[in-house]
């Protein structure tokens, strides 16, 4: 059973678009996901989109789809380099925790590099939690 899909393009440095993407994801999940799953999804999509905009200095393509009992979110940017593991220090405040959150909270996640000049996709999936 198809549960729906969203796709969005985000312009370079358009951090205001992050809240619009959260709203679109919230609407996609409304009546289809349990509240705790929706909250985790909103947090993780925020982290991935923000990372793409801040660390690549380019735009991003965002997609999310619901199918069966799984939510999949993909964020494509146009930098081919893989995200580097980062271990934040106490002085970092909230900086540097995005991928750590994805790793800790997603049921599955990964990075697919498309090749030079073609960018990469950072994705996560959440199981269960679907109504």
C-alpha positions as a printed Julia matrix, in Angstrom:
131×3 Matrix{Float64}:
  0.0    0.0    0.0
  1.4    3.36  -1.03
  1.39   5.81   1.84
  2.49   8.94   0.02
  5.55  10.87  -0.97
  7.02  14.37  -0.91
  9.89  15.89  -2.86
 11.4   19.33  -2.41
 14.29  21.28  -3.88
 16.16  23.57  -1.52
 18.27  26.46  -2.78
 21.79  27.04  -1.55
 21.91  28.56   1.96
 18.1   28.61   2.27
 17.92  27.53   5.9
 14.36  28.9    6.13
 13.31  26.05   3.84
 14.09  23.56   6.61
 10.92  24.47   8.51
  8.83  24.13   5.31
 10.28  20.66   4.75
  9.44  19.72   8.35
  5.85  20.91   7.81
  5.55  18.91   4.57
  6.89  15.78   6.3
  4.53  16.32   9.24
  1.59  16.54   6.82
  2.73  13.39   4.99
  2.9   11.47   8.26
 -0.29  12.87   9.79
 -2.76  10.07  10.51
 -0.22   7.56   9.19
  2.48   7.55  11.9
  2.58   7.4   15.65
  3.6   10.66  17.33
  7.01   9.43  18.54
  7.96   8.2   15.04
  6.89  11.53  13.54
  8.96  13.49  16.06
 12.07  11.42  15.33
 11.52  11.8   11.57
 11.21  15.59  11.88
 14.39  15.79  13.96
 16.4   13.64  11.56
 15.22  15.35   8.37
 16.1   18.7    9.96
 19.61  17.48  10.73
 20.25  16.06   7.26
 18.91  19.05   5.32
 20.8   21.5    7.55
 23.99  19.47   7.12
 23.59  19.48   3.33
 23.1   23.25   3.21
 25.78  24.2    5.73
 28.54  21.77   4.81
 28.28  21.74   1.02
 27.48  25.39   0.24
 25.04  24.09  -2.38
 21.38  23.25  -2.62
 19.74  19.91  -1.89
 16.96  17.64  -3.09
 14.79  16.1   -0.38
 12.38  13.2   -0.71
 10.36  11.22   1.78
  8.11   8.26   1.14
  5.82   6.08   3.23
  5.23   2.51   2.16
  3.99  -0.47   4.13
  5.5   -0.05   7.6
  8.51   2.08   6.65
  9.37   5.76   6.19
 12.37   6.53   3.96
 13.93   9.99   3.74
 16.68  10.91   1.28
 18.67  14.14   1.11
 20.79  14.59  -2.02
 23.48  17.24  -2.18
 25.99  17.91  -4.91
 29.25  17.39  -3.04
 30.72  13.94  -3.66
 32.7   13.73  -0.43
 31.32  11.47   2.26
 30.4   13.06   5.59
 33.23  12.58   8.06
 32.56  11.07  11.48
 32.66  13.78  14.1
 32.95  13.4   17.85
 31.74  16.6   19.49
 33.41  18.03  22.56
 31.74  19.72  25.51
 32.61  23.11  23.98
 30.67  22.38  20.78
 27.24  23.06  22.25
 24.78  21.43  19.86
 27.13  21.53  16.84
 28.26  18.29  15.25
 25.59  15.91  16.46
 23.48  15.47  13.31
 24.84  12.19  11.99
 25.24  10.86  15.53
 21.5   11.42  16.01
 20.71   9.73  12.7
 22.88   6.74  13.62
 21.3    6.47  17.08
 17.64   6.98  16.16
 17.15   5.6   12.64
 16.41   1.93  12.06
 18.69   2.09   9.01
 20.75   4.81   7.37
 23.56   5.25   4.91
 25.4    7.34   2.36
 25.45   6.62  -1.37
 28.04   8.54  -3.39
 27.01   8.95  -7.02
 30.44   9.96  -8.3
 32.44  13.09  -9.08
 30.18  16.05  -9.76
 27.04  13.98  -9.12
 26.91  14.31  -5.36
 25.63  11.9   -2.77
 22.48  10.84  -0.97
 22.31  10.56   2.8
 19.24   8.56   3.78
 17.47   7.09   6.78
 14.58   4.74   7.38
 12.21   4.36  10.32
 10.28   1.12  10.82
  7.1    0.54  12.72
  5.5    3.61  14.13
  3.2    3.73  11.14
 -0.47   3.76  11.93
